[in-house]
Amino acid sequence: MSRTEEEILREEEEERKKLRGLLLSGSDSRLADELEHIHPADILELLRSEKDDLERARLLYRLPDSMIADIIDEEEEEDKYSLLRLLPEERQKAILEEMSSDELADMVGSMEDPAELGKLIGKLSDEDRSEVSQLLSYPPDTAGGIMATEFINIYDNKTVYKTLMYLQEISDEVENAYALYVVDRQNHLKGSLSLNDIVRSPFDTPILDIMNPHVQKAHVEDDQEMVSREFEKYGLVELPVVNDDNQLVGVITVDDIMEIATEEATEDIHYMGGISGEEEVDGPLSDSLKSRLPWLVVNLLTAFLASWVVSLFESTISRVVALSAIMSIVTGMGGNAGTQSMTIIVRGIALGEVNRENGLRIFIKEFFVGVFTGAAIGAIVAVVEYMIHGNGYLGLVTGLAMILNMAAATVTGYLVPVALKKLRVDPALASAVFVTTVTDVLGFFFFLGLATLFLPKLI
């Protein structure tokens, strides 16, 4: 029997209470045993439920440095350092040693206070400082900006036996390895292989004989959306990253891509609603105002444009008052049709499904979708208007205007995102404003223009 949402929430609350008791008063041996089966995200959720920093510090205090590093990895970029600061200075350095290079770079890159940033950098080892500096040199939305520099590379002159000996030496790193990468002495990427490939091969087998030379890879300057599509296309769990010389410089794992996909989807939804991609639901009032007000002003300007078009037909509206009640239906349905088309196209562009080869076919399809849906909706509206007002010409004008506006709306829903993409502007950012403007302006123009042509029949 399926559980209700209330039951699930109650069970989660009980689990949090048990976890809290374990962290605060559980024996050392029990805590060590239980931690092997507790996910860092569950502890982070417990920490977020505590408002007092002292209590949060108490919950963290007995955890090993490696677990705290994993918890910080799970935290949002801008909150990572505040979590680290809950612990004494002497432990902070040890925890930083346990963190992956990409998470360290995220933490450093999100800090705005120069004094605090200097303190943090001073706690990093020379190796970590160098790796973080390298990662921050890449734009944050590229493969180089999201990769980690921890990976296992095997020289191409090794055998299976020598590789196994090497893996035993670095067993702590092997635990989280998805793949091993074969390189030459200049660190050029030659291929990849899995642990399964190694354990199933005789000891004297050369690594070159069992590696896959056709490994999928990303360039440090590849856009993160392109990298995300590679993961989806090939079902990857890890992707090596190379520089211009095909030297292996890092890896991107699937958990990083999941975070990026969530961020990109959230950003697109915000942009399509005329909201800054950085606004958070529990953020301060000032952020919400800065996020929403500019786009509302832009929408106001476009509303003035639509109002101006209506003013051109004031004499027609004054003679047929029924037009004022109907015209909002025409523009509203056009806006809905345009939004549908725009949503499909923006998503298609993000997934790489809209390209030069199929662009014209998609354009034609969207046009006919607009024509046929406009004809269907127009026919319904025409019948309803005839039943209400008893004038067949009024229904005809409404039906024709609906067809024209919905066809224009679907075409605009295709053209605007594609044009913005060509101009290197995020299609989700401004598409909604342009599509709404076109459907409102053309909707009023088509409907009132046709009404003016048929005016003698409408009076």
Secondary structure, 3 states (H helix, E strand, C coil): CCCCHHHHHHHHHHHHHHHHHHHHHCCHHHHHHHHCCCCHHHHHHHHHHCCCHHHHHHHHHCCCHHHHHHHHHHCCHHHHHHHHCCCCHHHHHHHHHHCCHHHHHHHHHHCCCHHHHHHHHHHCCHHHHHHHHHHHCCCCCEHHHHCECCCCEEECCCEHHHHHHHHHHCHHHHCCCCCEEEECCCCEEEEEECHHHHHCCCCCCEHHHHCECCCCCEECCCEHHHHHHHHHHHCCCEEEEECCCCEEEEEEEHHHHHHHHHHHHHHHHHHHCCCCCCCCCCCCHHHHHHHHHHHHHHHHHHHHHHHHHHHCCHHHHHHCCHHHHHHHHHHHHHHHHHHHHHHHHHHHHHCCCCCHHHHHHHHHHHHHHHHHHHHHHHHHHHHHHHHHHCCHHHHHHHHHHHHHHHHHHHHHHHHHHHHHHHCCCCHHHHHHHHHHHHHHHHHHHHHHHHHHHCHHHHC
